[in-house]
Amino acid sequence: MFASISSWWSGSPAPAPAAPEKPYDPTDPKQNPLNPKGLKPCCACPETKAARDDCFLNTDASEADEKCRELVQKHIACMRGYGFKV
């Protein structure tokens, strides 16, 4: 009790409150070394994204899940390689 009163009278500043921790941002190169260019999810892995999208667009809907599964898995692996939580 007296410590807080004496510090108030001594004129020394109180310690600053700790800054709130920023949430994980995979596009921030300081937080995510796997993504040094700071790519956003829409711009990462354009090759696997295009192949996946083409597969779904050019395959019958009833067969697309099975035929495009490997391309989807490759795209997910690529996104995780950049540190995105997919």
C-alpha positions as CSV (number, residue, x, y, z in Angstrom):
1,M,0.0,0.0,0.0
2,F,2.7,2.5,0.9
3,A,4.8,1.5,-2.1
4,S,2.2,2.8,-4.4
5,I,1.9,6.0,-2.5
6,S,5.6,6.6,-2.3
7,S,6.0,5.9,-6.0
8,W,3.2,8.4,-6.7
9,W,5.0,11.1,-4.7
10,S,8.5,10.3,-6.0
11,G,7.6,11.4,-9.5
12,S,8.9,8.3,-11.2
13,P,6.6,7.2,-14.0
14,A,4.6,4.0,-13.6
15,P,5.6,1.2,-15.9
16,A,3.8,1.3,-19.2
17,P,1.2,-1.5,-19.7
18,A,2.3,-4.3,-22.0
19,A,1.2,-3.8,-25.6
20,P,-1.4,-6.3,-26.6
21,E,0.0,-9.1,-28.7
22,K,-1.0,-8.9,-32.4
23,P,-2.9,-11.9,-33.8
24,Y,-1.0,-14.2,-36.2
25,D,-0.9,-12.7,-39.7
26,P,0.5,-15.0,-42.3
27,T,1.0,-12.1,-44.6
28,D,3.4,-10.3,-42.2
29,P,7.0,-11.4,-43.0
30,K,8.0,-10.5,-39.4
31,Q,5.6,-13.1,-38.0
32,N,5.8,-15.6,-40.8
33,P,9.3,-16.3,-42.3
34,L,7.7,-18.8,-44.7
35,N,6.2,-15.9,-46.6
36,P,9.0,-13.3,-47.0
37,K,7.2,-11.4,-49.8
38,G,4.0,-10.9,-47.7
39,L,1.8,-12.6,-50.2
40,K,-1.9,-12.7,-49.5
41,P,-3.8,-16.0,-49.9
42,C,-5.3,-14.9,-53.2
43,C,-1.9,-14.3,-54.8
44,A,0.0,-17.3,-53.3
45,C,0.4,-20.5,-55.4
46,P,-1.1,-19.2,-58.7
47,E,0.0,-22.4,-60.6
48,T,-1.7,-24.8,-58.3
49,K,-4.7,-22.5,-57.9
50,A,-5.2,-22.3,-61.7
51,A,-4.9,-26.0,-62.2
52,R,-7.4,-26.7,-59.5
53,D,-9.9,-24.2,-60.8
54,D,-9.5,-25.5,-64.4
55,C,-10.2,-29.0,-63.2
56,F,-13.4,-28.0,-61.5
57,L,-14.6,-25.9,-64.4
58,N,-13.9,-28.5,-67.1
59,T,-15.1,-31.6,-65.2
60,D,-18.6,-32.8,-64.7
61,A,-19.9,-31.9,-61.2
62,S,-20.6,-35.5,-60.3
63,E,-17.0,-36.5,-61.0
64,A,-15.1,-33.3,-60.0
65,D,-14.5,-34.3,-56.4
66,E,-12.7,-37.5,-57.3
67,K,-10.9,-36.2,-60.4
68,C,-9.6,-33.0,-58.9
69,R,-8.7,-34.3,-55.5
70,E,-5.0,-34.5,-56.2
71,L,-4.9,-30.9,-57.5
72,V,-6.7,-29.7,-54.4
73,Q,-4.2,-31.5,-52.2
74,K,-1.3,-29.9,-54.1
75,H,-2.8,-26.5,-53.7
76,I,-3.4,-27.0,-50.0
77,A,0.2,-28.2,-49.6
78,C,1.5,-25.1,-51.4
79,M,-0.6,-22.7,-49.2
80,R,0.6,-24.4,-46.0
81,G,4.2,-24.0,-47.4
82,Y,3.6,-20.3,-47.2
83,G,2.4,-20.6,-43.6
84,F,-1.4,-20.2,-44.3
85,K,-3.6,-22.3,-42.1
86,V,-5.8,-24.2,-44.5
